[in-house]
Each structure stands twice: as C-alpha cells, then as structure tokens.
Amino acid sequence: MNSFCPKRWPEEPVPADEQGCQDCGLYKQGTRMVWDEGNPKAPVMIVLDYPGALEDKEGNPMLCGTRQTLQQAANEAGLEPYQLYVTYILKRRPVRAYDKEQARAICMRHLNQQLERQCPSLVLCLGNAAVQSFFGDTEVDVKGLRGNWYDVNGYATTVAYHPLAVRRRPNLYKLLVEDLTFVANRLQKVNEKESPL
C-alpha cells in the first residue's frame, strides 16, 4: 500500500522589491502574488504557467488538484520534495480574461531573475503555455518536445504535460510519470558527476 500523501509545500516570500509590481496588470484581478513553492535550493526548477488556487472561497488553505497530481507523479518517479522547486511564468492566478501574450512577456523577467539567482541543474516546463514562454517560441508544444533535453539559454530543459491536463485526460498520467522519471534519471547522472571520487 502506498502511504504517499500530498501536502502543501512552503512558499518563498515575494521579494520586497517586487511586492508592489503592477506591470502585467493582473493585480487588478485581486489574486495575491505567489513567487514559488518548494525548496529554493533544489536542483530541479519546475515551471508552470501560473499558480493554482491556494485558498478556498472562505480563505482556508487548500491543496489544488494540480499540486496533488504533480506531487503524486513526482513521488512515483522517485523524486523527493527537497529536489523540487515550483515557480511560475505569471506570479498571480488570473481569474478573468487578460492579455496572455503581453502578461507572459512582461512576467518572464521575474523568472529570468530566479534562474540567475538559483542556477538550477535542470528545468522542467509543464504545459504548452509555460513551454512556449520559456522557449520563446509560440510554435512549440509538449507533444513535440517531450522525451528530450534542450539547451534553453544555458539551462538543460525538458517538458511534460500540465498536471491539470492530466487530470482532465487520465490516460496522460503515465506520460507525466514517464517524463518525471526522465528528469529523475538525468538528475541522478548530474549528482554522480558532481560527487567527489
């Protein structure tokens, strides 16, 4: 019997100089900024399009389905929570229509700053929106890129389906686990290479 139980990962506070950022306009939608979740020193940076719900309508803490599915698949792939850091293209969860292309282009500067500060060993983009923003190419998609590593601005990067898509199409779950196992295997090689003889 699998005793795994998903749980909320700690959030890193929004940097003081970014707390008042209004550049992309999503502050008007009333959702709070979520900078990231997990271990800021983790070797694997996971990039999603935007944060899911962290509180229910009454403001009580909750664990959304996206996080549950991601954590479950990571566990099955042999990845430990301390190895993972989850961040977003957009730092606020949109709740109404917005200019997606403009917002993502503006908010990529936050992600680039995180990359420079943390220098992850590996980057995993989940879902087409995150993939296209990170790769800087609106023509690429998960289906065409998964299963390979790419050098994106100096970072070893791969892709996988978004956990929300997996929840909507359960047949994709095995592919998500497969792609996370792909990451786990690469991480093991990175660790072996960095370990002293």
N, C-alpha and C positions, 0 to 999 in steps of 0.2 A: 504494500500500500504506500502510495506517495504522500508524504507528510507535508509537501510544499504548500505554503500559504502566502499569497501575495500581500504586500504591505506597502504603505506609503514610504517613499524614500525621502531623506532630508532634502530640503531646499537650501540653496546658497542664497543669501540675501542679495537683492538687486544692488549693484554698486551705487554708492551715494551720488556720483556724478551722472547717473543715468535714471535715477528715480523719477525725475520730472520730465523725462523725454516725451515729447508730443509729436515728433516728426512724422510718424506714419499715420497719425490721426485716429488710431484705434482706442486711444484714451477716451474718446467721446462715447465709446460703447459701454463704458463702465466696468470693464473687467480689469482685474489687477495684473500687474506685471509678474511674470514667473520667469526667473532667469534660468534656472536649471534644476535638476534633481539628481541625486546620487552622489558619487564620490568625485569631487573636483580634480583629484589627482589620479583618477582612473586612466588606464591605458586606452580604453575604448570610448570614443565620443559617439553617441547616438544622436542623430539629427532628425527631428520631426518638424512638421510644418508649423504647428502652434500647440500650446498647452491644452490638454483636455480639462474637463471640469474637476476642480479640486474640492469644491464645496457643493452641497446640495442647495436647494432653493431656500432652505432655512439657515444656510450658512454653516452647517455642520460638516466637518471634514469627511471626505469620501475618497474611494479609490475607483476611478473610472474604468470602464471596460478595456480601453486602450492599454492602460498600465497593467491591468491584470493579465491580458493576453501576452504582452511583451515580457513581463516577468516570468510567466509560466513557460514560454518558449525558450527564454534565456536559460532558465533552470534546466530544462530538458537538454539543451545544447551543452551544458556543463560550464556555463559562465556564472561567476559569482557576482553578487551585487556590488562588491567593492571594486570590481573590474570595470564597472559601467558608469557612465556619466551621460545623462539625457539632457539635451538642450533643444532649442527651437529657432526656426527662422524668424517667426514673429514671437514677441515676448508677451503678447496678450492674446487671449482667446476671442476671436471675432464671434459676435452673436447676431450681426446683421450684415447686409451686403456692404462690400467695401472694394476699393480698387486693389485687387490682389497683386497685380504685377508691380504697381508702384510701391505698395507697402512692403513687399518682399525685397525689392531692390533697396529700399531705404534701410530695412532692418538687417540686411546682410552685414552691415558694418559692425553690429553687435557681435555676430557670430565670428567674424574675422578677428575681432579683438580677443574673443575667448580662445580661438585657435592659437593665436600668437602667445597668449599668456600660458596656456596649458600644454601645448605641444603634444597632443595625443599620439600614441603609436599608430592607432587605426581609427578610421572614421566610417561609420555605418549610417547611410541615409535611408530613412523609411518612408516610402510613398513617393509618388511622382512629383508632388509639389516640392518636397524637400530635395529630391534628386535634381530636378530642373534648376532650382535656385542655386544649389551648391555647385553643380557642374556648369552653371551659366549657359545652359542650352535648353530651350523650350521644346526641342525635338526629341530628347532622350526620354526613356521611361524604364521602369523597374524590369519589366518583362524582357527588354532587350539587353539590359546591362547585368542582371543578376548572375552570380556564379563566377565573377572575375574581379580582379583588383585593378584599380586605376590610380594614376598619379594625378591628383587634382590640387593644383597649387602647392605641390610638395608633400601632400598628405596621402598615404595609402588609403584608398577609399573603395568601399563596395556598397551594394544596395540590397534592399529587401522590401517586401510588401508591407504596407502600413498595417499595424495591428487592427485598426478599425475595418479595413477592407477584409482582413482575415475573419473577423467576427461576422461580417456580412456574408462571406463566402468561405465556410469552414473547410472546404477542400484545399484552401491555400495554407492552412495551418502547417501541414507537413513541409511546405516550401519555406515557410518562415523559420521553422526549426532547422531545416537544412541550411539555410543561409546563416543563421546564428552559429551553427556548428562550423560552418566555413570560416567564420570570424574566430571562433574559439581555437580552431586548428592553427590559424595564422598567428594568433596571439601566443600560442604555445611555442611556435618556432621563433617568434620575436624574443620571448623570455629565455629560450635556450641560447640564442645568440648573444644575449646581454649578460647571461650568467657567467661568473668567473670560472675558469677551469679548475 
